[in-house]
Amino acid sequence: MEFTPGQYLVLAEVGATGHVFRIDADTRIEADVRKGARVRVLYVDGPDGPVARKILPGPSSATPAPRTP
């Protein structure tokens, strides 16, 4: 995806309430942002709502431990 200042990033986990973050010229995108990706957003509260400062890779799924017989 391409992001330009003035756009928004909408995040939601399945079954949870979503959050909307504004993207501006100071937002640093350090993750591969695509539909279904897990990301972390560091943000500040602005007069018009949360503004993303950094978009980082989110936690990866835990790998199950091998089972012993």
Distance bins in CASP14 RR format, pairs under 12 A and 6 or more apart:
PFRMAT RR
TARGET T0000
AUTHOR 0000-0000-0000
RMODE 2
METHOD distances of the structure
MODEL  1
1 7 0 0 0 0 1 0 0 0 0 0 0
1 9 0 0 0 0 1 0 0 0 0 0 0
1 23 0 0 0 0 0 1 0 0 0 0 0
1 29 0 0 0 0 1 0 0 0 0 0 0
1 31 0 0 0 0 0 1 0 0 0 0 0
1 32 0 0 0 0 1 0 0 0 0 0 0
1 33 1 0 1 0 0 0 0 0 0 0 0
1 34 1 0 1 0 0 0 0 0 0 0 0
1 35 0 0 0 0 1 0 0 0 0 0 0
1 36 0 0 0 0 0 1 0 0 0 0 0
1 37 0 0 0 0 1 0 0 0 0 0 0
1 39 0 0 0 0 0 1 0 0 0 0 0
1 55 0 0 0 0 0 1 0 0 0 0 0
2 23 0 0 0 0 0 1 0 0 0 0 0
2 29 0 0 0 0 1 0 0 0 0 0 0
2 33 0 0 0 0 1 0 0 0 0 0 0
2 34 0 0 0 0 0 1 0 0 0 0 0
3 9 1 0 0 1 0 0 0 0 0 0 0
3 21 0 0 0 0 0 1 0 0 0 0 0
3 22 0 0 0 0 0 1 0 0 0 0 0
3 23 1 0 1 0 0 0 0 0 0 0 0
3 24 0 0 0 0 1 0 0 0 0 0 0
3 25 0 0 0 0 0 1 0 0 0 0 0
3 27 1 0 0 1 0 0 0 0 0 0 0
3 28 0 0 0 0 0 1 0 0 0 0 0
3 29 1 0 0 1 0 0 0 0 0 0 0
3 31 0 0 0 0 0 1 0 0 0 0 0
3 33 1 0 0 1 0 0 0 0 0 0 0
3 34 0 0 0 0 0 1 0 0 0 0 0
3 52 0 0 0 0 1 0 0 0 0 0 0
3 55 0 0 0 0 1 0 0 0 0 0 0
4 22 0 0 0 0 0 1 0 0 0 0 0
4 23 1 0 0 1 0 0 0 0 0 0 0
4 24 0 0 0 0 1 0 0 0 0 0 0
4 25 0 0 0 0 1 0 0 0 0 0 0
4 27 0 0 0 0 0 1 0 0 0 0 0
4 29 0 0 0 0 0 1 0 0 0 0 0
5 22 0 0 0 0 1 0 0 0 0 0 0
5 23 1 0 0 1 0 0 0 0 0 0 0
5 24 1 0 1 0 0 0 0 0 0 0 0
5 25 1 0 1 0 0 0 0 0 0 0 0
5 26 0 0 0 0 1 0 0 0 0 0 0
5 27 1 0 0 1 0 0 0 0 0 0 0
5 29 0 0 0 0 0 1 0 0 0 0 0
5 51 0 0 0 0 0 1 0 0 0 0 0
5 52 0 0 0 0 0 1 0 0 0 0 0
6 21 0 0 0 0 0 1 0 0 0 0 0
6 22 1 0 0 1 0 0 0 0 0 0 0
6 23 1 0 1 0 0 0 0 0 0 0 0
6 24 1 0 0 1 0 0 0 0 0 0 0
6 25 0 0 0 0 1 0 0 0 0 0 0
6 26 0 0 0 0 0 1 0 0 0 0 0
6 27 0 0 0 0 1 0 0 0 0 0 0
6 48 0 0 0 0 0 1 0 0 0 0 0
6 51 0 0 0 0 1 0 0 0 0 0 0
6 52 0 0 0 0 0 1 0 0 0 0 0
7 20 0 0 0 0 0 1 0 0 0 0 0
7 21 0 0 0 0 1 0 0 0 0 0 0
7 22 1 0 0 1 0 0 0 0 0 0 0
7 23 1 0 1 0 0 0 0 0 0 0 0
7 24 0 0 0 0 1 0 0 0 0 0 0
7 25 0 0 0 0 0 1 0 0 0 0 0
7 27 0 0 0 0 1 0 0 0 0 0 0
7 29 0 0 0 0 0 1 0 0 0 0 0
7 33 0 0 0 0 0 1 0 0 0 0 0
7 51 0 0 0 0 0 1 0 0 0 0 0
7 52 0 0 0 0 1 0 0 0 0 0 0
7 55 0 0 0 0 0 1 0 0 0 0 0
8 18 0 0 0 0 0 1 0 0 0 0 0
8 19 0 0 0 0 0 1 0 0 0 0 0
8 20 1 0 1 0 0 0 0 0 0 0 0
8 21 1 0 0 1 0 0 0 0 0 0 0
8 22 1 0 1 0 0 0 0 0 0 0 0
8 23 1 0 0 1 0 0 0 0 0 0 0
8 24 0 0 0 0 0 1 0 0 0 0 0
8 27 0 0 0 0 0 1 0 0 0 0 0
8 41 0 0 0 0 0 1 0 0 0 0 0
8 43 0 0 0 0 0 1 0 0 0 0 0
8 48 0 0 0 0 0 1 0 0 0 0 0
8 49 0 0 0 0 0 1 0 0 0 0 0
8 50 0 0 0 0 1 0 0 0 0 0 0
8 51 0 0 0 0 0 1 0 0 0 0 0
8 52 0 0 0 0 1 0 0 0 0 0 0
9 18 0 0 0 0 0 1 0 0 0 0 0
9 19 0 0 0 0 1 0 0 0 0 0 0
9 20 1 0 0 1 0 0 0 0 0 0 0
9 21 1 0 1 0 0 0 0 0 0 0 0
9 22 0 0 0 0 1 0 0 0 0 0 0
9 23 1 0 1 0 0 0 0 0 0 0 0
9 24 0 0 0 0 0 1 0 0 0 0 0
9 27 0 0 0 0 1 0 0 0 0 0 0
9 29 0 0 0 0 1 0 0 0 0 0 0
9 31 0 0 0 0 0 1 0 0 0 0 0
9 33 1 0 0 1 0 0 0 0 0 0 0
9 34 0 0 0 0 0 1 0 0 0 0 0
9 35 0 0 0 0 0 1 0 0 0 0 0
9 37 0 0 0 0 0 1 0 0 0 0 0
9 39 0 0 0 0 1 0 0 0 0 0 0
9 40 0 0 0 0 0 1 0 0 0 0 0
9 41 1 0 0 1 0 0 0 0 0 0 0
9 43 0 0 0 0 1 0 0 0 0 0 0
9 50 0 0 0 0 1 0 0 0 0 0 0
9 51 0 0 0 0 0 1 0 0 0 0 0
9 52 1 0 0 1 0 0 0 0 0 0 0
9 53 0 0 0 0 0 1 0 0 0 0 0
9 54 0 0 0 0 0 1 0 0 0 0 0
9 55 1 0 0 1 0 0 0 0 0 0 0
10 17 0 0 0 0 0 1 0 0 0 0 0
10 18 1 0 0 1 0 0 0 0 0 0 0
10 19 1 0 0 1 0 0 0 0 0 0 0
10 20 1 0 1 0 0 0 0 0 0 0 0
10 21 0 0 0 0 1 0 0 0 0 0 0
10 22 0 0 0 0 0 1 0 0 0 0 0
10 23 0 0 0 0 0 1 0 0 0 0 0
10 33 0 0 0 0 0 1 0 0 0 0 0
10 35 0 0 0 0 0 1 0 0 0 0 0
10 36 0 0 0 0 0 1 0 0 0 0 0
10 39 0 0 0 0 0 1 0 0 0 0 0
10 41 0 0 0 0 0 1 0 0 0 0 0
10 50 0 0 0 0 0 1 0 0 0 0 0
10 52 0 0 0 0 0 1 0 0 0 0 0
11 17 0 0 0 0 0 1 0 0 0 0 0
11 18 1 0 0 1 0 0 0 0 0 0 0
11 19 1 0 1 0 0 0 0 0 0 0 0
11 20 1 0 0 1 0 0 0 0 0 0 0
11 21 1 0 0 1 0 0 0 0 0 0 0
11 31 0 0 0 0 0 1 0 0 0 0 0
11 33 0 0 0 0 1 0 0 0 0 0 0
11 35 0 0 0 0 0 1 0 0 0 0 0
11 36 0 0 0 0 1 0 0 0 0 0 0
11 37 0 0 0 0 1 0 0 0 0 0 0
11 38 0 0 0 0 1 0 0 0 0 0 0
11 39 1 0 0 1 0 0 0 0 0 0 0
11 40 0 0 0 0 1 0 0 0 0 0 0
11 41 1 0 0 1 0 0 0 0 0 0 0
11 43 0 0 0 0 0 1 0 0 0 0 0
11 50 0 0 0 0 0 1 0 0 0 0 0
11 52 0 0 0 0 1 0 0 0 0 0 0
11 55 0 0 0 0 1 0 0 0 0 0 0
11 58 0 0 0 0 0 1 0 0 0 0 0
12 18 1 1 0 0 0 0 0 0 0 0 0
12 19 1 0 0 1 0 0 0 0 0 0 0
12 20 0 0 0 0 1 0 0 0 0 0 0
12 21 0 0 0 0 0 1 0 0 0 0 0
12 35 0 0 0 0 0 1 0 0 0 0 0
12 36 0 0 0 0 0 1 0 0 0 0 0
12 38 0 0 0 0 0 1 0 0 0 0 0
12 39 0 0 0 0 0 1 0 0 0 0 0
13 19 0 0 0 0 1 0 0 0 0 0 0
13 36 0 0 0 0 0 1 0 0 0 0 0
13 38 0 0 0 0 1 0 0 0 0 0 0
13 39 0 0 0 0 0 1 0 0 0 0 0
13 58 0 0 0 0 0 1 0 0 0 0 0
13 59 0 0 0 0 0 1 0 0 0 0 0
14 36 0 0 0 0 0 1 0 0 0 0 0
14 38 0 0 0 0 0 1 0 0 0 0 0
18 41 0 0 0 0 0 1 0 0 0 0 0
18 50 0 0 0 0 0 1 0 0 0 0 0
19 39 0 0 0 0 0 1 0 0 0 0 0
19 40 0 0 0 0 0 1 0 0 0 0 0
19 41 1 0 0 1 0 0 0 0 0 0 0
19 43 0 0 0 0 1 0 0 0 0 0 0
19 45 0 0 0 0 0 1 0 0 0 0 0
19 49 0 0 0 0 0 1 0 0 0 0 0
19 50 1 0 0 1 0 0 0 0 0 0 0
19 52 0 0 0 0 0 1 0 0 0 0 0
20 41 0 0 0 0 0 1 0 0 0 0 0
20 43 0 0 0 0 0 1 0 0 0 0 0
20 48 0 0 0 0 0 1 0 0 0 0 0
20 49 0 0 0 0 1 0 0 0 0 0 0
20 50 1 0 0 1 0 0 0 0 0 0 0
20 51 0 0 0 0 0 1 0 0 0 0 0
20 52 0 0 0 0 1 0 0 0 0 0 0
21 27 0 0 0 0 1 0 0 0 0 0 0
21 29 0 0 0 0 0 1 0 0 0 0 0
21 33 0 0 0 0 0 1 0 0 0 0 0
21 39 0 0 0 0 0 1 0 0 0 0 0
21 40 0 0 0 0 0 1 0 0 0 0 0
21 41 1 0 1 0 0 0 0 0 0 0 0
21 42 0 0 0 0 1 0 0 0 0 0 0
21 43 1 0 1 0 0 0 0 0 0 0 0
21 44 0 0 0 0 1 0 0 0 0 0 0
21 45 0 0 0 0 0 1 0 0 0 0 0
21 46 0 0 0 0 0 1 0 0 0 0 0
21 48 0 0 0 0 0 1 0 0 0 0 0
21 49 0 0 0 0 1 0 0 0 0 0 0
21 50 1 0 1 0 0 0 0 0 0 0 0
21 51 1 0 0 1 0 0 0 0 0 0 0
21 52 1 0 1 0 0 0 0 0 0 0 0
21 53 0 0 0 0 1 0 0 0 0 0 0
21 54 0 0 0 0 0 1 0 0 0 0 0
21 55 0 0 0 0 1 0 0 0 0 0 0
22 41 0 0 0 0 0 1 0 0 0 0 0
22 43 0 0 0 0 1 0 0 0 0 0 0
22 44 0 0 0 0 0 1 0 0 0 0 0
22 45 0 0 0 0 0 1 0 0 0 0 0
22 46 0 0 0 0 1 0 0 0 0 0 0
22 47 0 0 0 0 0 1 0 0 0 0 0
22 48 1 0 0 1 0 0 0 0 0 0 0
22 49 1 0 0 1 0 0 0 0 0 0 0
22 50 1 0 0 1 0 0 0 0 0 0 0
22 51 1 0 1 0 0 0 0 0 0 0 0
22 52 1 0 0 1 0 0 0 0 0 0 0
22 53 0 0 0 0 0 1 0 0 0 0 0
22 55 0 0 0 0 0 1 0 0 0 0 0
23 29 0 0 0 0 1 0 0 0 0 0 0
23 33 0 0 0 0 1 0 0 0 0 0 0
23 41 0 0 0 0 1 0 0 0 0 0 0
23 43 0 0 0 0 0 1 0 0 0 0 0
23 50 0 0 0 0 0 1 0 0 0 0 0
23 51 1 0 0 1 0 0 0 0 0 0 0
23 52 1 0 1 0 0 0 0 0 0 0 0
23 53 0 0 0 0 0 1 0 0 0 0 0
23 54 0 0 0 0 0 1 0 0 0 0 0
23 55 0 0 0 0 1 0 0 0 0 0 0
24 43 0 0 0 0 0 1 0 0 0 0 0
24 44 0 0 0 0 0 1 0 0 0 0 0
24 46 0 0 0 0 0 1 0 0 0 0 0
24 48 0 0 0 0 0 1 0 0 0 0 0
24 49 0 0 0 0 0 1 0 0 0 0 0
24 50 0 0 0 0 0 1 0 0 0 0 0
24 51 1 0 1 0 0 0 0 0 0 0 0
24 52 1 0 0 1 0 0 0 0 0 0 0
24 53 0 0 0 0 1 0 0 0 0 0 0
25 51 0 0 0 0 0 1 0 0 0 0 0
25 52 0 0 0 0 0 1 0 0 0 0 0
25 53 0 0 0 0 0 1 0 0 0 0 0
26 42 0 0 0 0 0 1 0 0 0 0 0
26 43 0 0 0 0 0 1 0 0 0 0 0
26 44 0 0 0 0 1 0 0 0 0 0 0
26 46 0 0 0 0 0 1 0 0 0 0 0
26 51 1 0 0 1 0 0 0 0 0 0 0
26 52 0 0 0 0 1 0 0 0 0 0 0
26 53 1 0 0 1 0 0 0 0 0 0 0
26 54 0 0 0 0 1 0 0 0 0 0 0
26 55 0 0 0 0 0 1 0 0 0 0 0
27 33 0 0 0 0 0 1 0 0 0 0 0
27 41 0 0 0 0 1 0 0 0 0 0 0
27 42 0 0 0 0 1 0 0 0 0 0 0
27 43 0 0 0 0 1 0 0 0 0 0 0
27 44 0 0 0 0 0 1 0 0 0 0 0
27 50 0 0 0 0 0 1 0 0 0 0 0
27 51 1 0 0 1 0 0 0 0 0 0 0
27 52 1 0 1 0 0 0 0 0 0 0 0
27 53 1 0 0 1 0 0 0 0 0 0 0
27 54 1 0 0 1 0 0 0 0 0 0 0
27 55 1 0 0 1 0 0 0 0 0 0 0
27 56 0 0 0 0 0 1 0 0 0 0 0
28 41 0 0 0 0 0 1 0 0 0 0 0
28 42 0 0 0 0 1 0 0 0 0 0 0
28 43 0 0 0 0 0 1 0 0 0 0 0
28 52 0 0 0 0 1 0 0 0 0 0 0
28 53 1 0 0 1 0 0 0 0 0 0 0
28 54 1 0 1 0 0 0 0 0 0 0 0
28 55 1 0 0 1 0 0 0 0 0 0 0
28 56 0 0 0 0 1 0 0 0 0 0 0
29 37 0 0 0 0 0 1 0 0 0 0 0
29 39 0 0 0 0 1 0 0 0 0 0 0
29 40 0 0 0 0 0 1 0 0 0 0 0
29 41 0 0 0 0 0 1 0 0 0 0 0
29 42 0 0 0 0 0 1 0 0 0 0 0
29 52 0 0 0 0 1 0 0 0 0 0 0
29 53 0 0 0 0 0 1 0 0 0 0 0
29 54 0 0 0 0 1 0 0 0 0 0 0
29 55 1 0 1 0 0 0 0 0 0 0 0
29 56 0 0 0 0 1 0 0 0 0 0 0
29 57 0 0 0 0 0 1 0 0 0 0 0
30 39 0 0 0 0 1 0 0 0 0 0 0
30 40 0 0 0 0 1 0 0 0 0 0 0
30 41 0 0 0 0 0 1 0 0 0 0 0
30 42 0 0 0 0 0 1 0 0 0 0 0
30 52 0 0 0 0 0 1 0 0 0 0 0
30 53 0 0 0 0 0 1 0 0 0 0 0
30 54 1 0 0 1 0 0 0 0 0 0 0
30 55 1 0 0 1 0 0 0 0 0 0 0
30 56 1 0 1 0 0 0 0 0 0 0 0
30 57 1 0 0 1 0 0 0 0 0 0 0
30 58 0 0 0 0 0 1 0 0 0 0 0
31 37 1 0 0 1 0 0 0 0 0 0 0
31 38 0 0 0 0 1 0 0 0 0 0 0
31 39 1 0 1 0 0 0 0 0 0 0 0
31 40 1 0 0 1 0 0 0 0 0 0 0
31 41 0 0 0 0 1 0 0 0 0 0 0
31 42 0 0 0 0 0 1 0 0 0 0 0
31 52 0 0 0 0 0 1 0 0 0 0 0
31 54 0 0 0 0 1 0 0 0 0 0 0
31 55 1 0 1 0 0 0 0 0 0 0 0
31 56 1 0 1 0 0 0 0 0 0 0 0
31 57 1 0 1 0 0 0 0 0 0 0 0
31 58 1 0 0 1 0 0 0 0 0 0 0
31 59 0 0 0 0 0 1 0 0 0 0 0
31 60 0 0 0 0 0 1 0 0 0 0 0
32 38 0 0 0 0 0 1 0 0 0 0 0
32 39 0 0 0 0 1 0 0 0 0 0 0
32 55 0 0 0 0 1 0 0 0 0 0 0
32 56 0 0 0 0 0 1 0 0 0 0 0
32 57 1 0 0 1 0 0 0 0 0 0 0
32 58 0 0 0 0 0 1 0 0 0 0 0
33 39 1 0 0 1 0 0 0 0 0 0 0
33 40 0 0 0 0 0 1 0 0 0 0 0
33 41 0 0 0 0 1 0 0 0 0 0 0
33 52 0 0 0 0 0 1 0 0 0 0 0
33 54 0 0 0 0 0 1 0 0 0 0 0
33 55 1 0 0 1 0 0 0 0 0 0 0
33 56 0 0 0 0 0 1 0 0 0 0 0
33 57 0 0 0 0 1 0 0 0 0 0 0
33 58 0 0 0 0 0 1 0 0 0 0 0
34 55 0 0 0 0 0 1 0 0 0 0 0
34 57 0 0 0 0 0 1 0 0 0 0 0
36 58 0 0 0 0 0 1 0 0 0 0 0
37 55 0 0 0 0 1 0 0 0 0 0 0
37 56 0 0 0 0 0 1 0 0 0 0 0
37 57 0 0 0 0 1 0 0 0 0 0 0
37 58 1 0 0 1 0 0 0 0 0 0 0
37 59 0 0 0 0 0 1 0 0 0 0 0
37 60 0 0 0 0 0 1 0 0 0 0 0
38 55 0 0 0 0 0 1 0 0 0 0 0
38 56 0 0 0 0 0 1 0 0 0 0 0
38 57 1 0 0 1 0 0 0 0 0 0 0
38 58 1 0 1 0 0 0 0 0 0 0 0
38 59 1 0 0 1 0 0 0 0 0 0 0
38 60 1 0 0 1 0 0 0 0 0 0 0
38 61 0 0 0 0 1 0 0 0 0 0 0
39 52 0 0 0 0 1 0 0 0 0 0 0
39 54 0 0 0 0 1 0 0 0 0 0 0
39 55 1 0 1 0 0 0 0 0 0 0 0
39 56 1 0 0 1 0 0 0 0 0 0 0
39 57 1 0 0 1 0 0 0 0 0 0 0
39 58 1 0 1 0 0 0 0 0 0 0 0
39 59 0 0 0 0 1 0 0 0 0 0 0
39 60 0 0 0 0 0 1 0 0 0 0 0
40 52 0 0 0 0 0 1 0 0 0 0 0
40 53 0 0 0 0 0 1 0 0 0 0 0
40 54 0 0 0 0 1 0 0 0 0 0 0
40 55 1 0 0 1 0 0 0 0 0 0 0
40 56 1 0 1 0 0 0 0 0 0 0 0
40 57 1 0 0 1 0 0 0 0 0 0 0
40 58 1 0 1 0 0 0 0 0 0 0 0
40 59 1 0 0 1 0 0 0 0 0 0 0
40 60 0 0 0 0 0 1 0 0 0 0 0
41 50 0 0 0 0 1 0 0 0 0 0 0
41 51 0 0 0 0 1 0 0 0 0 0 0
41 52 1 0 1 0 0 0 0 0 0 0 0
41 53 0 0 0 0 1 0 0 0 0 0 0
41 54 1 0 0 1 0 0 0 0 0 0 0
41 55 1 0 1 0 0 0 0 0 0 0 0
41 56 1 0 0 1 0 0 0 0 0 0 0
41 57 0 0 0 0 0 1 0 0 0 0 0
41 58 0 0 0 0 1 0 0 0 0 0 0
42 50 0 0 0 0 0 1 0 0 0 0 0
42 51 0 0 0 0 0 1 0 0 0 0 0
42 52 1 0 0 1 0 0 0 0 0 0 0
42 53 1 0 1 0 0 0 0 0 0 0 0
42 54 1 0 1 0 0 0 0 0 0 0 0
42 55 0 0 0 0 1 0 0 0 0 0 0
42 56 1 0 0 1 0 0 0 0 0 0 0
42 58 0 0 0 0 0 1 0 0 0 0 0
43 49 0 0 0 0 1 0 0 0 0 0 0
43 50 1 0 1 0 0 0 0 0 0 0 0
43 51 1 0 1 0 0 0 0 0 0 0 0
43 52 1 0 1 0 0 0 0 0 0 0 0
43 53 1 0 1 0 0 0 0 0 0 0 0
43 54 0 0 0 0 1 0 0 0 0 0 0
43 55 0 0 0 0 1 0 0 0 0 0 0
43 56 0 0 0 0 0 1 0 0 0 0 0
44 50 1 0 0 1 0 0 0 0 0 0 0
44 51 1 0 1 0 0 0 0 0 0 0 0
44 52 0 0 0 0 1 0 0 0 0 0 0
44 53 1 0 1 0 0 0 0 0 0 0 0
44 54 0 0 0 0 0 1 0 0 0 0 0
45 51 1 0 0 1 0 0 0 0 0 0 0
45 52 0 0 0 0 0 1 0 0 0 0 0
45 53 0 0 0 0 0 1 0 0 0 0 0
46 52 0 0 0 0 0 1 0 0 0 0 0
46 53 0 0 0 0 0 1 0 0 0 0 0
END
